[in-house]
C-alpha cells in the first residue's frame, strides 16, 4: 500500500461517490485531505467522519467552475498543511442527459464549465505550487466516454475528451519539473451519477445491470496507486480499471 504520511491532497467533488471514497482512503494512508465541493453539509459530515477515524481533514466549499473559488481552495490547503502534493480533479456533471436537438444551451455549457474548466482551474493553481516544490501528482478523473459516441451524452463525451488532452499537455509541460499528471478511467461506478444515467433510459449504458458497476472504493485504491512511484509509468495517459491489466496491479478481480 502507498504510504502518504504527511502528504497533502486536495479532492474536488469530495462530498460523495468517488470523491468521498478517495478522501477516506487517502486519509487512512496518512494524507492530510482537503475536501472540496459545493455542499457544506455533506462535506461537514465527511470531514467529521475522517477526523473521528484519526485522520487529518479540512473542508472548503468550492465551485470548480469559478477560478477565484479554486484559487482560495489551494490557498487554504497550503496555509493549513504547508504543501500541496496531490490533486484529484474529480468534480464532474452529466445531468441533464438529453439529445443535442433537445438540449438547453445554458445547462449544456454548465457541464463544460465544471468538467473542463474545473480541471483546467485545478491544473492552473496546482502546477505552480508543485513545480516550485519539484514534486507533485495530479490525477484527472477521465472516462471511456472520451473515446465514445453515446446518445444523450454530448456534453459529457466532449468534456472528457478535452480532459484527456489536458492531461497529455500538462504532462508534456511539467514532467521535467517532477510533476506527474495522469488520467484515471474507472469505467462505470456505483454512484449517484450512475443512478441518473439509469433513470435517463438513454443509450446502452443506462441498461447495464447494477452488478456491472464497480464500487467507488476500487477507484479510491487506483487513485492511491497512482499517487505512488508507479504512477509515473502512466503519466500523460489514462490508467484504466476496465482492463484486467489495470485491475491486476491493484489486486482486484478481473473484468
N, C-alpha and C positions, 0 to 999 in steps of 0.2 A: 504493500500500500504506500502511496505517496505521502511523505511527511511534509506538511505545510505549516509546521510550527513557526509562528512569528510572521508569516506571510499575511498580507492584507489583500482581500478580494472584494471587488465590487460586483454585485449581481443585479442586473436590471430585470424587471418583470419578476421580482422575487416573491411576490405575495402568494403565489400558488403554482401548481404544476411543476414544470422542470425547474423553475427558479427557486421555489421553496425547497424542493428535494436537494438541489445543489447547495443551498445555504446550509441545510442541516449536515450534509455530507462533508463539505469543506470545513465547517466548524469542528466536526468530530476529528478531522485530520490535523487540527491545530491552527487553522487560519482565523484571522480576525475578519469577520464578514460584515460588509456594509450593504444593507438591503435596500433596494430602490424599487419603487412602484408608485402608482397614483393613489392607492388606497391606504391611508394611515392606519385604519382599524385592523386591516389584515396584516400589515407589516408589524404592528404592535404585538399582535398575538404570536406571530412567528418569532420575532425578536425575543420576547419573553420566554418562549419555549427553548430557544438556543441558550439563553442565559441560565435558565433552570437546569440545563444539562451540563453546565460548566463551561460553555463556550463564550467567546467574545463577539458581541454583535452590536451594531449601531444601525438605526433605520434613518432613511432620508426620503421624504416624499419627493418624487421627481417625475416630470413629464419629459421623456427622452426626445420628443419632437421639438423641445424648446432648448436652444443652446445655453441660455443663461441658467436654466434649471440643471442641466447636465454639468456645467462648469461648477456650480455650487455643490453638487454631489461629490465631485472629485476633490474640492477643497475640504469638505467635511472629512473625507477618507484620510487625506494626508495630514490634516490638522489633528485628527483623533489618534491615528495609529502611526504616523511618521513616514509611511511609504505607500506605494501602490504597486503590488506585484502581479495581480491577476485581475483581469476584467472579463466578465462573462456577459456579452451582448446578447441577452436572451429575450428582451421585451419584443412582443410581436402581436399582430392582429390578423384575423382572417375574415371577420364579420364586417359587413354583410356579404354573404355568398350569393352571387347573382350573375346572370349573363351580362356581357358588355352592353347589349342593347337596352337592358333594363336597369343598368347601374346608375347610381346617383353620383355625380361628379364630386361633390364635397366628401361623401363617405369614402369613395374610391381614393381620393387624394389623402385622406386621413390615414389610411392603411399605409400608403407610401411614406407619409411623414414619420410614422413610427418605425416601420420595417426597414426603410433605407436611411432616412435622415437620423433616426435613432442610433443606428450602427455607426454612421459617419460621425455623429457628435461624440459617441464613446471613443472612437479612434482618435478624433481630433484632440480631445483633452487628456487621453491616456498616454498617447505616444510621446509628447514632450517630457512627461514625468519619467516614463520608462527609459527613454533614450538617455536622459540625464543620469539615471541610476546605472545604466549599462545592462539592464536586465528587466524582464517582464514577459508575461504571457497574456495574450488576448484571444479569447475563444468566441467566435461568431456562430451563433446557432443557425444552421443552414437547413436545407430541406431538399428532398428529391424533387420537389416542385420546381426547383431552379432549372431542371432539365426536362420538364414535363409540360404537356398541354392539357390542362384539366378544366373542364367546363365549370364556369362559375367562379373560378379562382384566378381571374386575370390579374388582379392586384397582387395576390399572394405569389403567384408564379413569377411575375415580373420583378417583384421586390426581392425575392430570394435569389433570382438570377443576378441581380445587382449586388447582393451581399457576397456572392461567390467572387465577383470581380473585385470588390473592395478588399476581400481577404487576400487575393493574389497580389494586388497592387501594394497593400500595406506591408506584406511580406517582402516584396521586392525593394521597397523603400527603406525598410527598417531592420532587416535581418543582420546587416553588418554592424548594427548598434547593440546587438544582443537581445533584441525583442523578437519573441515568437508570436506570429499571428497565424491562427489555424481555424478552419471551419469544422463544425460538427454536424453531420447529417444523421439524426436519430431514427428516421422512419416515423411510423405512426405511433403515438404515445397516448396512453390512457389519461388524458387531462380534460379540462373543461372545453378546450378548443376542439377536441375530438367529438365531444357531445354536440357542439354547434355544427360540426361537419355532418354528423349522423342525422341531425334534425333537418338539415337542408334537403336531403334526399337527392342532391345533385352530384353527378359523376360517380364512378365506381368506388372511390374511397369511402363515400357515405354508406356503402352497402357492406363494408367489411364487418365480420363478426367481432364482438367485443374482445374475444380472446386473441385477436390478431394483433392487438396493440401492446407494446412493451410498457412496463411500469416506468414512471419518471425516475425512480431510483437507479435504474440502469443507466440512464442518461447522466445522472449525477456521477456515477462511477467513471463514465467516459470523460467527463469534464476533469475529474481529479487526475485521471491517467494523462490527459493532455497537458496538465499543469506540471507534470514531472519531466524528466530528461527525454523520455520517449516522444514527447510532444513535438520536439524539433524535427523528428523524421517525417512528420506530416505537415510541416509548416508550408503555408501558401496554398494548401489544398484542403479538401473536406475529408475528415475521418468519418467513416460510415459504420453505423450499427446495423445496417441492413445486409451486411455480408458476414459469412462465417469467420473470415479472417479477422474482421474488426471485433467480433464478439469473443473470439478465442483469446485474444490478448488480455481481455478483461475477465476471463473465466466464466463467461456467460453461455447459456445454452445456444446451440446453433439455430439458424433460421429454420 
